[in-house]
């Protein structure tokens, strides 16, 4: 397989993954990290400090609602100087 073909396939697979994440309403830690473009360790840090809304239905399962993540991401808006 040529290098260009592999790059194109990777690009298509990434697009499919992003599309799938955009349609989901509930995320795991890994999915939330991918959707927010951060590391899973950063997500775990936010949950351990209780800085991000999350649900823990069992000891080893952490879930997030996409709508709550969106609200959290955009809650500290910084206005431009000319506003």
C-alpha positions in Angstrom: 0.0 0.0 0.0 1.4 3.4 -0.9 2.1 6.0 1.7 -0.4 8.4 0.1 -3.2 5.8 0.1 -2.5 5.0 3.8 -2.7 8.7 4.6 -6.0 9.0 2.8 -7.4 6.0 4.5 -6.3 7.4 7.9 -8.0 10.7 7.0 -11.3 9.0 6.2 -11.2 6.9 9.3 -10.6 10.0 11.4 -13.5 11.7 9.7 -15.8 8.7 10.5 -14.7 8.7 14.1 -15.3 12.4 14.5 -18.7 12.1 12.8 -19.6 9.2 15.2 -18.5 11.3 18.2 -20.6 14.3 17.1 -23.7 12.1 17.0 -23.2 10.6 20.5 -24.9 12.1 23.5 -23.0 10.1 26.2 -19.2 9.8 26.3 -16.7 7.6 28.1 -13.4 9.1 29.3 -11.7 8.2 26.1 -14.5 9.5 23.9 -14.7 12.7 25.9 -10.9 13.2 25.5 -11.1 12.7 21.8 -14.1 15.0 21.4 -12.4 17.7 23.4 -9.0 17.1 21.8 -7.3 16.6 25.2 -5.6 13.7 26.9 -7.4 11.1 29.0 -5.1 12.0 31.9 -6.4 15.6 31.7 -10.0 14.3 31.8 -9.2 12.2 34.9 -7.5 15.2 36.5 -10.7 17.3 35.9 -12.9 14.6 37.4 -10.7 14.0 40.4 -10.8 17.8 41.2 -14.5 17.8 40.4 -14.0 20.6 37.9 -16.1 18.9 35.2 -19.5 17.4 35.4 -19.5 13.6 35.2 -21.5 10.5 36.2 -20.1 7.4 37.9 -22.6 4.6 37.7 -20.1 2.0 38.9 -16.6 2.2 40.4 -14.8 1.7 37.1 -17.1 3.6 34.8 -17.1 7.3 34.3 -19.6 8.9 31.8 -20.2 12.4 30.5 -23.2 14.1 28.9 -22.1 15.9 25.7 -24.4 18.8 26.4 -22.9 19.3 29.9 -19.4 19.2 28.5 -20.4 21.9 25.9 -21.8 24.1 28.6 -18.7 23.6 30.8 -16.3 24.3 27.9 -18.0 27.6 27.1 -18.8 28.9 30.6 -15.7 31.1 31.0 -16.0 33.3 28.0 -13.3 36.0 27.7 -14.6 39.1 26.0 -12.4 40.9 23.5 -11.2 44.4 24.5 -13.3 46.2 22.0 -16.6 44.7 23.2 
